[in-house]
Amino acid sequence: MTRIFVVGSYVQGLTIRVPRMPVLGENVVGDSFDIGPGGKGSNQAIAAARLGADVQLLACLGDDIFGDLALQIYAEEGMSTDHIHRLANINSGVGFINILPDGENWITVDMGANMRMTPAQVGERAGIIAQSDILMTQFEVPPETVAAALAAGKAGGALTILNPAPARPADPDLLASVDILTPNAIEARILLGLPPDAAIDEGDLGRELLAYGVGSVVITQGERGALIVKQSGARQIPAVPIQAVDVTGAGDSFNAALAVSLGEGLDLDDAVGVAVRAGAYAATRLGVIAGLPTRAQLDAFFST
């Protein structure tokens, strides 16, 4: 069983489907409201657990009803809460998600308690991280905590995976501790200090990131699949044709499946192939948690 330690966020998602984006000052009536758990760290941890991994999650929750809901979902998923911190006098993370008819979305977030996670909390788990096969983290906790997590994973011999979202410029020293980096093209540009719409080939983006010491770069491309960029060259992994319903958790499903597949011994190319399928599966379901497949569901999706 693959052992994965996730240092990441919990964000309560409040989702509504809307016919179109509003203009400034306009009220648009939507439907299909859903309230559910989210946050990249939590989503990736749950997704990896559903795929059969032994997952430990370090996360911070507020002392509110959303924190209670987080603990409830972890219990339902059979996940350990040994590394979950409840913080007084601060809200849990919350995100407001608007979904368009084609499945695309826009999201606003208050990270709340997530931004109180400290490098010291990571350091207290250094021994557990060293016993893990994979260390995963994202950019929804403070940058110094992300750096501490990656350094602890590297020092302990774990494979380190950074999903650099939401996008922000990265410290080159931080990137040097990353074995596998999984940005989309916009995130890759921002990591490099470029405008998000800079005219630069995705392969070139990946090669520039490799120059910072990243082991391999996997650029997610949505309906085009994913591009793997390594020192030895680049390879395109094609997408799975689907009718997208909600792409909100597709990236988290992708990252979890990538981690689990690598932990089970697949090479990077084959692991990305599994991850592309997992991301596609998630995009065909409404709601993040509902879209994270079990191993049986993903295997059945492969056979279609």
N, C-alpha and C positions, 0 to 999 in steps of 0.2 A: 504494500500500500504506500503510495506516494505521500510523503510528509511535507506539508506546505504551511509556512508561517506567513500570515498576511498582516502587514502594518498599514492600516487604512481607516476609512471613514464610515460613519453611518449617517445617512440622510433620509428623513421621512419624505417620501414622494407624494405629492398631491397632483394628480393628473386629470386633465380634462381634454376631450376632443373638441376641436373648433373647426369651422368651415374654412377659415382663412385668418391671416394675421390682421389684427386691428390697426387702424391708423391712430396717431396720437390723439387722445381724448375720446376715442370711441369705445363703447362697450359691445363686445361680440358675445352672443349666446352660444354656449357649447353644450355638450352632453357626455354621457358615459363617464361620469366622475369616478375616480378610483383613488383610494388612499392605501399606500403600501410602503413596505421597507425599501430602502435604496441606499445610495452612496457606493462609490466604486469599490472601496475596500470590502464592505459588507457583501455587495453583490458578487464579487469575485470569490469571496470565501464560501458563500452559499453554493455558487455554481460549481466550484471545485469539489465541495463535499458531496453534492448530488452526483458527480461523476466518479465518486468512489475514493477520493483522497482523504487522508487524515489531516484535518485543517485546524489550525490555531489562529485566532484573530485577536489582534491588539487594536482596541477602538475605545473612544471616549463618548459617553452619552450624558445628556443633561438629566436633571431631576424632574422630568416632566412625563406626560402621558406617552410621548413618542419614544422616550427611553424605555418605558414599560413595554411598549409594543415591540421594540427591538429584542428585548430579552425573551419575549414570547415567541418570536419567529425563530430565534436561535434554538430554543427548547424544542420547537416543532421539527426543526431540521436535525436534531440530535447533535448539535455543535456545543463544544465547550465554551463556557463563559468565564474561564479562569483569568483571562487577560482583558476583560471589559471593565472600564472605569466609569462609575457614576459620579458626576461632578455637580456640586450644589450651586444654586443661584445662576445657572446658565441654561439656555435652551439646547436641546439636541439639534443637530443639523436638519434643515428642512429645505425642500426643493419644490418649485412650482413648475409643472411640465405642461406645455400646450402642444397637442399633437394635431397636425394637419391631415387631411384626407389621404395623402400619399404616404403617410407614415413618418414623415420628417417632423422635427420638433424644435422648439426653443425652450430653454430652461433658465430660471433664475434661482439662486441658491443663497441661503444664509448658513454658513458652515458651523456656527455655534460652538458646541463643546469640542468638535474636531480640532479646532485651532488651539486647544489647550494641551494637546498631546506633546510630550517632551522627549528629548533624547534620553533623559534619565529613565523614563519608562521603557524605552527600547533596551537600554543597557541592562536593566534588571532581568531581561529575557535573553541575554546573550547566550547562555548555556542551551536554552531550548532552541534558539535559532540555529546554533551550531549542530544540533541533532536533526535539523530539517534538511530535506533534499532541495527545497526551493524557498526563496524569500521573495515575496511580491509586495510592491508598494506603488503608490500613485501620488498625485500632487494635491490631494484633498486634506492633507495635514501639513503642519509647518515645514518649510524647506529644511531646517536644521534637523528635524525629526526624520524626514526622508533620507537625508544624508547619513544619519546615524544608523538607520535601518539597513541601508545598502552596505555601509562599512561593516556592520556586524555580520551580515550575510556573507560578504566576501571573506572576512577574517575566519568565519566558522566553516567555510568550504561549501556553502550552499550556492546553488545557481541563482543569480539575482535577476529579477525581471522588474523593470520599471515601465509602467503605463503612464506617460507624462501628460496627464489630463487632470483638471483643466490646464490649458497650455500656459506656460510662462517661460521666460529665458532661464536656462539652467547653468549652474556653476560647472565649468569643465572638470573640476575635481570630483564632483558628484557623478558625472557621466562616466568617469574612469572606473567607477565601481559597478557599472552596469554590464551584465553579461548579455542580456537581450532587452532591447528598447523597442516599445510598441506604440509609436505615435501614428496619428493620421498625418496627411500631408501638411495641414495647417499647423498642427502641433509641432511637426518637424521644423517648419520654417521659424516659428516663434522660439523654439529651443535654440536655434542658431542666431537669434537676434534679427531675423528678417521680417519684413511685413508679411502678414498672413496670406496675402495674395501675390507675393513675389513670383515672378516668372522664372522658375527654376525646375528642371526635371527632377522627378521623385528619386530616380537613381542617384543623381548628383547630391540630393539632400541626404540620402543614406550614406554616401561615401564621405560627405563632410562630417557627419556624426561619428562615423568610424574613426575619423582622425582625432577625435577627443578621447579615444580609448575604449569606446563601446565595443563589446564583442561582436554582436550582430544586431542589425536593425530590421524590424519587420514593420513596414508601413501599411496600415490598414487602409483599404480603398473602397469600402462599402460595396456597391453593386459590381465593382471590377475585381473584387477579391483582395489579395494582399501581395506586396512586393517584398521579397527577402533580399537584403543587401549584406553581403559578407566580404571579407577581404579577398576571397577567391572568386567573387563575381556576384551577379544578381540573378534572381529567378522569380518569375511571375507565377503566382498560384491563382487559378481562375476562381471566380465566384460561382455560387450555386444559384440558378435562376429561381426566383421566388416572387410572390406578390407581397410586398412589405405591408405590415399592419401597424407596427410600432417599433422603431429602431432604437428606442431609449436604452435598453440593456444589451444590445447586440455586441458592443465592444467589450463589455464585462464578461459575457459568455465566451467570446473569442479568447480573451486573456486567460480565463480559467481553464478552458480546454487545452490551450497551448501549454500551460504549466503542467497540467495532469499528464498530457501526452509525453512531454519531455521527461517527466519523472518516471514514466513507465518505460522509457528507453527508446522512444521513437527519435529519429534524427529530426533536425529542424524543419526540413522541407515537408516531411510527412506530418509532423506535429502541426504545422501551419495549415495543412490541408484539413486536418480534423477541426482546427480552430475556426476556419472559414465556414465549415458546416455548422458548427455550434453557434456562430454569430448569425448565420442565416436562419437557423431554427428559431432563435430568440426574436428575430424581426418579424416572424409570422404570427406572433402572439401579442395580445394586448396586455400590458403590464409587465414590469421588469421581472419580478419573482416568478410569475406564471410562465414567463418565456425562458427560464433557465432549465435546460433539459437534464433529466436523469440519464445514466448510461444507457438504459434500455430505450429511452425515447430517442437519444441521439443515434444509436445503432439502427433503429427503425427508420429514422430520417435518412440515413446513409443508403438504405436499401431502396428508397423511392426514386 
